[in-house]
Amino acid sequence: TLKARRKDLAAALMKRGVRLDPLAPWSKVGLKIYESTVPIGATPEYLAGHYMLQSAASMCPVMALGPQPGDRVLDMSAAPGGKTSYIAQLMRNKGVIIANDLKPERQKATVANLHRLGVRNAVTCIFDGRKLGAQMRNSFDRILLDAPCSGLGVISRDPSVKVQRTIPDVLRCAHLQKELLVAAIDALNHKSKKGGGYMVYSTCSVAVAENEEVVNYLLSKRDVKLVDTGLDFGKPGFTRFEHKRFHPSLALTRRFYPHVHNMDGFYVAKIQKLSDSRKGEEDKKKEDATSNDVEGN
């Protein structure tokens, strides 16, 4: 984190009887823990803010986003703050992060974690993310939307998800995700001087309805394009599934599977905003204008 280097932290934890390794070649900051003789969420190092406990997959969206010092960044669904703290670390505490979440009780954990980890460039707030597009239009250089999802990717860790989730739940999540994604694009500034105008959409689900279908919907509604995530591992997103066909650029998105990548099932898409135009609405206006002309004639 902002307070510790990986090498020093690993040495300190090993002295306490923790068995660990560097996470993977793709991460310079992650450690994976195999076993521990002490509670790993209550060590002096944890309480001093030297590390944050989260799944390996949770680091991927932030790496894809690539926030820079001085950026204005929105984390639309931030609680409990693991990704927010990693964003602050990559920004070296410079610039500003708006850490938003819908639920006040979840934001308590975000605030506590940001204090503990020494993050000084974040503002936490409690808004319905679906309304942020209208309230903060064109305000951010980069946006992370780690969307609320069915959690189908974490079944390997939490088998109860299999019993609790139904198909209507997945479809409800997908509808909310589409609304949040469109709002995120509206809040993104495509004229950002800092090489911004990018957002990352991620879920901890492996369902096509919550991943490729949601991103494909966005491509039909806003002037955006998919770009390479910069993650050189993971499987490409689907461009076809059963009878459905998606935009070819969805192959640039990334899927992660528990049995292949030894991490939670996860999905990451990096999106660039090209302009403020709204495809669906503009087409409708043109149709209305054409029909009015015909009536006039």
N, C-alpha and C positions, 0 to 999 in steps of 0.2 A: 504493500500500500504506500501511501504518501509518507508513512513514518518508518518504513523498514525495507531493507533489501532482501531479496530471496535467500541469498547465501547465509546472511546473518540470522535470519528467521529460522531457516532449516537447522542450523547449528544449535540454536537455543532450544528448539522443540525436541531435537534428538537427545539433548541432555536430560529432558524431562521424560524420556522413555517413549517417544512417538516414532513409529516406523513410517518413513515417508520417502518419496522420490520426486524429482522434477515431473511436472504434469505430463508434458509431451513436447516433441521438438517444435511444435507450432506456437508454444507459449513461453515467453521469457519470464513470466511472473507467477505462474501457477505451480502449486505443489499438490500431489495426491497423497492422501493419508491411508495407510493400510490398517494400522491398529494403534491404540494408544492406551497407556496405563492410567492416564489422567483424562478428565472430561475435556474434550478439545474446545468446547465453547465456554470454558471458564478458566483458562490459563491466564497468568498475568500478561502474557503477550497479547492474547485475544482482548482482554479488558483494556489494554493500553492502545489498542487500535492498530496492531501490527499485521493483522490479517482478517479476512472475512470468509465465512464458510458459505460456499455455494457450489452448484454442480459445474462440471467442466464446460458443459454446453452453454451455460449462461455467459461465458466470456466471449463466445463467438460473435454475437450481435454487436457488441461494443468494438471488437477488433474490426469488423466489417464497416462500422460507422466511421472509424478513424477520426475522432474529434481532435481538433488542434487547439493549442493555447490561444485564448482570446476569442474563441467562437461563442456564439449564443446557441445553446443546445436545449432542446425540450425532451425530457424523458416522460412520455405521456402516461405510462402506467408503472410508476417507479417503486412502490413498496415491495419489499422492505429495504430497498436501497443498495443492493449488491452491485447492480449494473451502474447505478448513479455514481457510486464511489469509484468504480473502475474508470468511468468517463472522466471524473475529476482528476484521477491519477494521470491519465493520458494528457489531460489539459494542464497538468502541473499547477492546479488551483488557480489558473488564470482564466479570464472570461467569465461567463455566467451559465449556470445550469438551472432550469426550472424543473423541479422534480414534482410531478403531479400524480395524484391518485384520487379515485372517487371516494374511498372509504377513510374517514378520519381515524378510526382505530388502527388501521394499517399504517397510516402516516406517522403514528407515534414511534413505531419501530424504525421507520426511515430516518426520522430526526435523531433518534438515539444512535443509530449506526453512523450517520454522517458526523455527529459530534465525536463519537468514539474514534473514527478513522481520520479525524483532522481535516475534513472537507470544509473549506471556507468560501467556496464560490457558488454555493447552491442555495436556491430559495425553494422551500416546499410549499405546495398549495393543494387545495382540495376542490377540484372542478370535475364536472362531467366532461370527459375528453371529447365527446361528440360535439360540444359547443365551442371548443377552443379554436376551431377553424374560423368561426365567425368573429370571436372575441379577440384573437391574436393573429389576424391575417398577415401573411408575409413577414413574420417577425423573427424567424429562426434560420440559422445557417445549416444546422443539422437537427434531425429529430429521430429519436428511438421510440418505436412502438412495439414493446414486448407485450403483445395483446393478451387479454384475458382469454383463456381457451379451455377446452375440455380436459386437458391434462393427459391425453391418451399416450403421450411419449414417456410418462413417468411410471407406467404400469410395472416396469421391472423393479422399481423402488417401492411402489405403493400399489399392491394388487387390488386394494379396495376400489380403485377407480373403475375396474372392470364391472363391478356390481352397481356402482352408483350412477354411471353415465348411460344415457339412452340416446338413440338417434335424434329425437327432438332437441335434446340438450346441445348436441353438436351443431344442429341447424340454427338454434338460437344464438350460439356463440358466433357462428359464421356471419349472421346478420349484424350483430354488434361490431364484429371485426371490420366489416365493410364500411359501416358508419364511421368508426374511429379512423380507418385508413384514409378515407376521403377528407375528414377533418384535419388529419395530420398534413396532408398535401397542401390544403388551403393555408395552413399556418407556416408553411415552409417558404423561404424567400429564394426564388430562382435567380435573383440578381445579386446574390451574396458575393461580396468582393473577396472572400477568403477561400474561394474554391469550394464553397458549400452548395446548398441547394440539393443536398442528399438526405435521404432518410432510410432507415432500416426497419423492416417489418419482420418480427420473429414470433414463433409460438412454440410451446412445448407439446405439440401434438403432431401425429403423423398422418392425420386425416386430410385427404385431398380437399374436402369441403372447407376446411379452415385455412388451407395454405394456397395451393395453386389457384383454386376457384376464386378466392378473395382477391388475390393480386391480379388475376385476369379481369375481374370486374372493374378494378381500378383503372386498368389500361383502357377500358371502354368509356370511362367517365372523365378522366383528366388527361392533360397533355404531359405525360410522363414516359420514361423509358427505364427498362431494367438494365443495370450495369453489373459488371463482375464484382462479386463480394470480396475478392482478395483473399478468400480462404482456399488454400490449395488442397483441402481434404474434404470429405463428405461426398455424397452422390448428387448428381444434377437433379433439379426439379423435373417433374413430369410435364411433357408437352401433350400427352394423351393419356386418358385413363378411362377404361371401359368404353362407353360410346362418346365420351366428351373429348373435344379437341381444344387445346389452349394455344396461346400465342407462342411462336417458336422461341422467343427470348426468355421464356420461363426456364429454359435449360440453364440459364445463368444463375438461378437460385440454387440454394444448397439444402440438402436433406441429411440428417444424421440419425443413425439407428443404433439402439443399445447393443444389438448382437454383432454389429459390424465395427462400430467406432468406440465401443466401451464407454458410452456416455448416454445421457437421456435422449429419447427420441426428440428431434428438434428440427425447426425449419427456419432458414434465414434468407431474406430477399433484400437486395439493395436497390433503391429506386432514386432516379434523378428527375427532378421537376424541370420541365423545359419552358413552360409559360403558365400564365394564369387562366388560359382558356379552359372552358368546361365543355367537353365533347358532347355529352348527352343533351345538355340544356341548349347549346348553340344550334345543334341539329334541329331541335324542336322549334326554336325561334325561326329558323330558316323555313321550316315546313309551314309554320303559322303565317309567315310573311307571304310565302308563295300562295297559300290558300286564300289569303286576303286579296292578293292581286287578281287571282282568278275570279273571285266573287265580284271584285270591282269592275273587271272587264265585262 
